[in-house]
Amino acid sequence: MRLSNGEVLLHWPLDIHVLTQGWYYNDGSLHQAVDLRTQIDNMYIRPVYAAEDGTVDQVQDWDGHTRTGMQSYGNMVRIRHADYKSKTLQTRYAHLSSYCVKYGQRVKEGEIIGYSGVTGNVFGAHLHFEVILNGKRTNPLVWLDNDFTTASGQVFTYRPGEHAVEKPADAAPPSGEEVLIDVSHHQGAIDWAKVPYHAIVRIGYRGYGTGKLMKDEQYDANLAGAKANGKLFGFYFFSQAITVEEAREEADFCVSLAPTNYPLFFDAEWSHATHDGRADGLSKTQRTACAKAFCERAAELGFTPGVYTFTSFATTNIDYTGLCATWPGWLADTRTNYDKTLPRHIHQYGQGGVPGITGVVDLNHLVKAMPAADKPANKLQVITVGPVSQGDADAIYLLCKGRGLTDAGLYKSEWAEV
């Protein structure tokens, strides 16, 4: 329902409010939803209620084998509610045994829309509940009342060691500190001419369950748009390296796609061991070694390397402070009274709306100027390639020119064979 001050207070989608997973999975990795217990007294099918008045804008029937791209949700219903502060508000209800509404149907808050179940990618009976604002999932617990319990002390209602964030609001630059945004395919297409801040662009990630290096789906557009509009600050790579060799491979992948002489951050926040089939199981020492290998290789390649993580991960899963003795840190902590003793060049303080971007985006303060990339040793290096076709010679020349190597003594071939 809408309160008198315009805020939204959603109705609980079940009549029992026991969380088995919070906004973060119980191992600390990102969930972006809450899971609610449905199995009580040997019964797991319970009525599921609409969280607020709205219109059903998506339903999915899951037959157990057809791949839809959203098959992990199983049988699912999504409801479009009235806009919140001019932003689209939706709720999603997944793993249903069945539903009793249809696409386009108007529903009332508290109306039964389906029944809980175990369909889709699920290890036991529960209701998976999401709140989506302008296409991006937000923590459901900031939209619901506090009448809930957790199944155990391992359930993280918010990021481990941190408090709830506010409902996303428009970004306002703080005095004296530059605001940076970080972007990936989650923000969709961006109108870079309208974006007022510099951006850290995700280059890619290691594919979940495959180990394959993947380019972010919006990387090319984000790189071109940010550069053309003078908004490019640097890059980051979401690492899933489990060996130092893989970490170096990730750095090499980045240099194959991105211009050097920019900051490049090793995004260290992944530790999920069961969800994607690619076990981590790394010790703090091993994960620190991966970050160190990535940064050393990135520095060799001409980047200013750094390490990104969040507070509880920094103090338990990786030697963030030790790494920051050599490289810049980028730390996420949304609390008002966050731990200011941890080193950082960039502080990620929350999310908000930004002109040119649909939905919300991560917001950061640049609290300390980034160091410049180390310049390679000043020595002449001659590499002879040929004979090659004129087309290949032109391609090599343009590639080197794009990497800023023409000042190091690169000459376009005048004798390439035709």
JOTA-V600194 format. One record per pair of residues at least 12 apart in sequence whose C-alpha atoms are under 6 Angstrom apart, sorted by sequence separation. I is the first residue (numbers start at 1). J is the second residue. D is the distance in Angstrom with one decimal. If there is no record, write none. Layout:
I;J;D  I;J;D
This chain:
22;34;4.6  62;74;5.0  79;91;5.4  101;113;5.7  203;215;6.0  204;216;4.3  350;362;5.9  351;363;5.2  21;34;5.6  62;75;5.1  78;91;5.6  100;113;5.4  203;216;5.6  350;363;5.4  21;35;5.0  61;75;4.9  78;92;4.3  99;113;5.8  100;114;5.2  330;344;5.5  20;35;5.6  60;75;5.3  77;92;5.8  99;114;3.6  329;344;4.4  330;345;5.9  332;347;5.9  334;349;4.6  348;363;5.8  349;364;5.7  19;35;5.7  20;36;5.8  60;76;5.0  77;93;5.3  98;114;5.6  203;219;5.8  329;345;5.5  330;346;4.6  331;347;5.2  332;348;4.4  333;349;5.7  334;350;5.4  348;364;4.1  19;36;4.7  59;76;5.6  76;93;5.6  98;115;5.5  180;197;5.7  182;199;5.4  328;345;5.8  330;347;5.9  331;348;6.0  347;364;5.3  18;36;5.6  59;77;4.6  76;94;4.5  97;115;5.7  180;198;5.2  181;199;4.8  182;200;4.5  183;201;5.2  184;202;5.2  347;365;5.1  18;37;5.5  58;77;5.8  96;115;5.6  97;116;5.4  180;199;5.5  182;201;5.8  346;365;5.6  58;78;5.0  75;95;5.4  96;116;4.4  97;117;4.1  346;366;4.6  57;78;5.9  73;94;5.1  74;95;4.8  75;96;5.0  96;117;4.5  306;327;5.2  310;331;5.3  346;367;5.6  56;78;5.9  57;79;5.5  73;95;5.5  95;117;5.5  306;328;4.7  307;329;5.1  308;330;4.5  309;331;5.4  310;332;4.4  345;367;5.4  56;79;4.4  57;80;6.0  95;118;5.3  306;329;5.7  307;330;6.0  308;331;5.8  345;368;4.6  55;79;5.4  95;119;4.6  55;80;5.2  95;120;5.8  54;80;5.4  390;416;5.3  54;81;4.3  389;416;5.5  234;262;5.2  236;264;5.3  239;267;5.7  388;416;5.4  389;417;5.1  390;418;6.0  234;263;4.7  235;264;4.7  236;265;4.4  237;266;5.6  238;267;4.7  387;416;5.8  388;417;6.0  389;418;5.4  234;264;6.0  237;267;5.7  288;318;5.2  287;318;5.9  288;319;5.8  185;217;5.6  199;231;5.9  205;237;5.8  185;218;4.8  192;225;5.6  198;231;4.3  199;232;5.3  200;233;5.5  202;235;5.6  204;237;5.4  205;238;4.7  284;317;4.8  14;48;5.4  94;128;5.1  198;232;5.6  199;233;5.2  200;234;4.7  201;235;4.7  202;236;4.8  203;237;5.6  205;239;5.9  206;240;5.7  284;318;4.8  13;48;5.4  93;128;5.9  198;233;5.5  200;235;4.9  202;237;5.8  13;49;4.5  93;129;5.0  92;129;5.7  13;51;5.6  92;130;5.0  12;51;6.0  91;130;5.5  11;51;4.4  91;131;4.6  263;303;5.7  264;304;5.9  265;305;5.6  268;308;5.8  269;309;5.6  10;51;5.2  90;131;5.9  91;132;6.0  261;302;5.6  262;303;5.4  263;304;4.4  264;305;4.8  265;306;4.5  266;307;4.8  267;308;4.7  268;309;5.2  10;52;5.9  90;132;5.0  260;302;5.4  261;303;4.9  262;304;5.9  263;305;5.7  265;307;5.1  266;308;5.9  89;132;5.8  247;290;5.4  251;294;5.6  260;303;5.1  89;133;4.8  58;103;5.9  74;119;4.5  88;133;5.6  248;293;5.9  57;103;5.6  74;120;3.5  88;134;4.7  244;290;4.6  248;294;5.0  56;103;5.2  57;104;5.9  73;120;5.1  87;134;5.5  247;294;5.0  251;298;5.5  56;104;5.2  72;120;4.6  55;104;5.9  56;105;5.4  71;120;5.8  72;121;4.3  244;293;5.7  248;297;6.0  55;105;5.6  1;52;5.9  55;106;4.4  54;106;5.8  54;107;5.5  53;107;5.7  53;108;4.3  53;109;4.6  52;109;4.0  51;109;5.5  50;109;5.1  50;110;5.1  49;110;5.0  50;111;5.5  49;111;5.3  49;112;4.5  48;112;5.6  49;113;5.7  48;113;5.9  48;114;5.2  48;115;5.3  209;276;4.9  47;115;4.6  208;276;5.7  209;277;5.0  46;115;5.4  209;278;4.9  304;373;4.5  45;115;5.9  46;116;5.4  303;373;5.6  45;116;4.9  45;117;5.7  44;125;6.0  38;126;5.0  37;126;4.9  36;126;5.5  36;127;5.1  35;127;5.5  35;128;4.6  34;128;6.0  34;129;5.5  33;129;5.7  33;130;4.8  261;373;5.6  23;139;5.9  26;154;5.5  26;155;5.2  18;148;5.9  17;148;4.8  18;149;5.0  19;150;4.6  20;151;5.2  18;150;5.3  19;151;5.8  24;156;5.8  10;143;5.7  22;155;5.9  9;143;5.4  10;144;5.2  21;155;5.5  22;156;5.1  23;157;5.8  9;144;5.6  22;157;4.5  23;158;5.7  259;403;6.0  161;312;5.9  195;355;5.3  194;355;5.7  195;356;5.1  194;356;4.8  191;356;4.5  190;356;5.8  190;357;5.3  163;335;5.9  182;362;5.9  171;352;5.1  181;362;5.7  170;352;4.9  171;353;5.7  181;363;5.0  168;351;5.8  169;352;4.8  170;353;4.2  181;364;6.0  168;352;4.8  169;353;6.0  180;364;4.9  179;364;5.5  179;365;4.8  178;365;5.7  177;365;6.0  178;366;5.3  134;359;4.4  29;272;5.9
